[in-house]
Amino acid sequence: MTNLLLVLTTLGLLLCASAMTALLRQIGLISRRMIELGKGGKPPGLETGTAVPARVFELADGSGILTIGADGDRPTALLFASLSCALCRGLLEGLRDLDPEILDATVLMLLDSGPWSRFAPELRELGLGGIPVVFAAPMAEALEISMPPQVYIVGSDALIVAASRVFTTEELSKITAGHIDPAESETESDTRKENRLEKQTPV
């Protein structure tokens, strides 16, 4: 009797394990399909040729302010992403491999709420410790951002010159092509970066 009970219990566990495996496989297939469907969708809502609603942003770490669209400045890529979004994370994990000049012209518009201490270690692990970060959730509606990851390329006149959903660094490089010159010298790059970033004056 004990042996029969043991056999039945073992069979029951095997059936449960088999059912669980099948369920997990289905969940995986559904998740993959949802990600594939998510790669479609709308680009950011503001049309090219229109002015970006804001040109000055407070940096998420509280160290200063960022000005875009300044006269003589090169275009800026405003990359909207969330660390809780699987598609966004896939893009952010490869961002460190982006051409240095394009990365230097990129601002991470983080669609997560603070505090900064919650995200700083994770961004450092992703190799993005030096990229300017703005908490963009409060302005997402005004900027018509709904399905990240999305990007606006903003020219030196503060007009949007390109807008798209992006999922890989290759796609980000492609959309910046012709707007952000990867051949810019390191000296020019540093000068422009200093002009864009302004340290906060302690009160």
N, C-alpha and C positions, 0 to 999 in steps of 0.2 A: 504493500500500500504506500509506504514511504517512497519507494523507488518510482512508482507511478506518479505520485504527486510531484516529485522532483523533475521527472520527464515533462509533465504537463507545464510546470512552472518555466522550465527551460524553453519549451516551445513557445509559450506565451511571451517570454522576453524576446525571443528571436523575431516573432511576428511584430512586436512593438518596435523593435529596432529597425526592422525592414520598413514598417509604415512611417517611422520618423525620418528615415533616410529618403524615402520617396517624397515626403512632405517638404523636407529641406531642399530637395532638388527642385520641386515645383516653385518654392519660394524664390530660389536662386534664378530660375528661368523668368519668373514674373518680374523680379527686381531688374534683371538685365533688360527685359523688354521695356520696362518703365524708363530706364536710363536711355535706351535707344530712342524712345518716343520723346524724352526730355531734350534730346539734342536738336529737335526741331523747335517749334515755337517762335514767338515773336522776338525780333531784335529790340534793343532799347527804343523807347517811344519817341524821343526827340529827334526831329529830322535833321539831316545834314544841312548846313547853311544857316541854322538857327544858333543864337547865342546860348551858351551854357548858363543856367540860372544863377550860378555862384562862381566867383573867381577866387575867393579867399576861403581857406578851410583851416580849422584848428587841428593840429596834429593829435592823434589819439593818445600819444604818450605825454601830452601836455608840455612838450619842449618848445613849441613855437607855432607859427602859422605858415601855411603854404599858399603861395600865389601862383595861379596859372593864367595863361593868356596874356602875359606881360609883353609890351612892345619889345621886339628883338629876340624874344625867347622862342625856342623851338617848340613844336607841338608836344603835348602831354597825353599819355594814355591813361585814362581813368578806368581802372579795372575793378569792376564790381563783383565781389565774391563773398561767400560765407564759409567759415571753417566747418560748419555743420552740414554743408552741402557736398555730397559725394562727387558730383561733377566738378565743383569748384576745387575741392581738395586735389583731385587728379591734376588739374591745371596748376595749382599752387606748388605741388610737389615737383613739377618740372620747371618752375619759373626761374630757378637759380641757373639753369642751363641756357637761359635766353641770352641773346647777344648783349654784352655789357652796356652798350649805348642805349639799347631799347629798354633794358631793365632800369637804367638810370633815369629814363624819361617816364617811367611808370609809377603811378600812385595807386596803392591798394585801397580801394574804397570798401572797407569792411562792413558787411551788412549784418553784423552781430552787435549786441549791446555790451558795454563795458562790464567790469572795469578793465583797464589796460593790462593789469597784472595777470588777468586770466588768459590773455592771448600772447603776451610777449614771449614766454618760453617756447610756445608752440611755433611761433613764427621764426624764432632763432633756430629751432630744430629743422625747419624747412629751408634754412639758409637765407631767410628774408629779413634778417635783423637790421639791415641798412636801408630798406626800402621805406619811403614815407607811407604812413598809414593814417587813414581818416575814418572815424566812425560815421558811416554814411546812411545808416538806417533811418535817421530822422529826415533825411532829404531824399530818400528813395522815391517818394511819390512825386515830388517836384521835378526830379530828374527822369521820371517815367521808367524806372527800373522795376521789372517784375519777375524775370526768369533768369537769374544768374547761372553761370558766369556771363557777364556782358561787359562790353567796353565802348567807351567814347574816345575818339581821338580829337583833342581840342587844339586848334591852331593858335598862333601868336596873337590873333585878333579876337580870341575867346569864342570863335565860331566852331561848331562841331563839323569836322571835315570827314569823319567816318564813324559808323556805329554798327555793332554786330554782336551776336552771341559768339563766344569762343570757347573751345574745349581743350585745345592743346597749344603748346608754345609755338608750334609751326603755324597754326591758324592766327595766333597773335602777331607773329612776325609778318605774316602775309598781309594782315590788315594795316599794319604800321608802315609797310613798304611804300616808299614815295612820300611819306609824311615825316618819319623820324629817320634821320640819316645815321646808319650804324658806323659810318666812316669818320665821324667827328673826332677831333683830337681830344686827348685826355684833359689838356689844359682848358679847352673850350668847354668841355663837359663840366669840369669842376666849377668854372666861373658861372655858368648858367645855373648850376645846382645851388650855388651860394645865393644867387639872385632870387631864386624861387623860394628858398627857405629863409625865414626870418625868425630869429630867436625871440622868445617872449621876454619882455622886460619885467623883472620881479616887481611886484607891487609893494 
